[in-house]
Amino acid sequence: MTKVLDCGSVFPGCDYQVHGPTDAEVIVKELDHAHSAHELGPVSVALRERIRGAIREAEPVKRAS
């Protein structure tokens, strides 16, 4: 199942959303985004844990019948 992270849950006011097959990939994508969009410097363990805690399973896409 796909993982998803709303950047705004870590950086309030941001509407960027990250998707990936694993927590690790979502974290990497979020940190890439945060470095460029939020001018993030060095990443603390606390921030990495905050990001990990904000990742959730994506809702399955419902297809019309």
Beta strands, then each sheet from edge to edge (+ up, - down):
strand 1: 3-6
strand 2: 17-20
strand 3: 56-57
sheet 1: 2+ 1- 3+
end
